[in-house]
Amino acid sequence: MDLHTFIDEYVRTFVQRYQSVAKPNGGAREKSLAPHLLKGAYADLSQRYRMADAYANGFQNIPEMIAYVQARFPATYAVVDHILKTELVPHLNVDPKNMYSVDTILDLGAGPGTATFAALQHFDVSHVTMVEQTIPLLQSATTVFRQNFPKTTYVDISDSLYKVIFPTVDLVLLSYVLTEMPESKALSVYEASLKATTKFNLMILPGTPAAFRLLLNLRALAIDKGYTIMAPCPHAKVCPLSVKEDAVDEWCHFRKRLDRIGFHQDIKQGSLGYEDEPYCYLLVANPAVVYEQGDDARVIQSPQKRSGHVLVDVCASSGVIEERCVSKKNKSAYVQAKRLKWGDLLVI
Ligand SMILES: C[S@@+](CC[C@H](N)C(=O)[O-])C[C@H]1O[C@@H](n2cnc3c(N)ncnc32)[C@H](O)[C@@H]1O
């Protein structure tokens, strides 16, 4: 099932469910909310996010929830999908001991189930647990998942992440949630999520300097608890961007480009047919999973293609930022470097 069909179905399910709740005698009407209402709701929600007090209020009404799904699901899905596809799925193909298979998932702050939907595209999952405080989002997500991925079983927990005792699972997903709470809470939720991780823990934050500062503390916690960093860092040393003196405008983040089509373009009201979603992330493994970091380096800026050479800024496995110059004379490296994009691994 493709993304846009899923979101259409999700929104229809959501609207049916909540119109019938709101108007018990009127029955469920298969009708979307008026576009101007959704655009207004999205403008209100974005304004609160810009003022960084979104977590104090959460979603304030049903149009805000639907607007969130239409405006944000495509981008957050694209980011989760990209990270799983590039950083986890390739291991599945060279995994004789079956260590990288993912059978069970825990999606924390699941919202409309975005990260779960991405993971279901890549793994043969038998069981999903989603924890989310906004009940309408959670219930609609579970309904649509049950209809479209019937081989998987689902448990939805509509409660606060601060209260729930997490079950242990193969893959824990924390997609765009830890910036929605005070830092002390984010640290304790993340620590509990690590304890629940038997294999992999993927945490994604918005690609802002403030989120990166939080990520540095979460990364330190994961290292302290003995988890192995798989991506994006090619090492577990001190992050070189955290100590760089001129790093005010430099923070470790990446961008995922995605097309805006249909309802997504309508609600964003932009003139461009695409958007670039900035994000920071950390993928770690339980120490029981055998993972050996090579000498690969992470590309942390768009490579500059010049005549006869490519300049690539990387975070190296030695724990320093380097500018690598890959010359045409080194044919195989040059072919690789010409294809490299910001966020890729420069394989040595
Ligand atoms: C920005 S949304 C991200 C949703 C989804 N993970 C995604 O990537 O699209 C953050 C979600 O976390 C939920 N959330 C935030 N704080 C929470 C808490 N303390 N307990 C449970 N859910 C929480 C919000 O209700 C919201 O649905």
The ligand as an ORCA input file, in Angstrom:
! r2SCAN-3c Opt
* xyz 0 1
  C       5.349     15.359     16.473
  S       4.298     14.039     16.867
  C       5.131     12.683     16.090
  C       4.192     11.554     15.819
  C       4.817     10.366     15.104
  N       5.801      9.702     15.937
  C       5.413     10.796     13.785
  O       6.615     10.654     13.599
  O       4.658     11.275     12.938
  C       4.626     13.714     18.553
  C       3.606     12.783     19.164
  O       4.058     12.435     20.470
  C       2.946     12.440     21.344
  N       3.446     12.711     22.698
  C       4.165     13.778     23.109
  N       4.431     13.679     24.438
  C       3.857     12.522     24.848
  C       3.756     11.866     26.116
  N       4.317     12.396     27.204
  N       3.088     10.713     26.186
  C       2.513     10.154     25.090
  N       2.561     10.727     23.857
  C       3.229     11.900     23.736
  C       2.074     13.580     20.820
  O       0.730     13.428     21.250
  C       2.249     13.429     19.329
  O       1.272     12.604     18.762
*
